[in-house]
Amino acid sequence: MLNKLKDLAEKAQQMGNAMQFDPSRFDDPLAMEVQWNRIGRSNSNFKVRNLNEASPGRLEYKSSKGAMGFSLIFIVVGLIIPIWFFISYFDSAEGFTEVLFPVLFGALFVGVGYFLLKSKTNPIVFDKNSGHFWTGKEDPGTGMNNKNAVKLSDIHAVQMLSQYVRGDKRSYYVYETNLVLKDANRVHVVSQGGSRQSSMQDAQQIANFIGVPLWSAV
């Protein structure tokens, strides 16, 4: 219940921020049609991915060391729990349930770690040779069907948003980068914490790479 109330409060804050922002500053009719609320779900308080020029004509987001380490912690803990139990208590365990529980508990941690690791290493790519932006392993330029692909020629602008997140112990900003298509639809690229300057630099690099303007509401 508390989580639902928190989500509603965050959505209300997003709508309030969107209403206060005036997109007419970009002197573009499409900017007035586009939504200015966040569409990403991640509220990470640190920079999860770094933008790199993987090769000429190709930009790619790579997982940061912090994101990789955070995911690996879950996996390592999940492996240690059953090993520690078997070393310390296996001889004194009285039933199958007492043996099974630490194995399942450890497997849960491993599963969460694997999910985090997979989501944070999922490719996010801008490729001029392919002529597409996409997330996932399927390169649409090779003829593979990727539902998460967009033609670079369909991108009208890069959108930059931010949200102030109030946590239990600390508060921070989440910075979000989206692609604005020519039909006024948006495609999410990344949402993450870290410094405003770093996220702005990444968004500007993407805009320069595609050859479109950066619309920043940050």
Order of alpha helices (4+ residues) and beta strands (2+ residues): alpha-alpha-beta-beta-alpha-alpha-beta-beta-beta-beta-beta-beta-alpha-beta
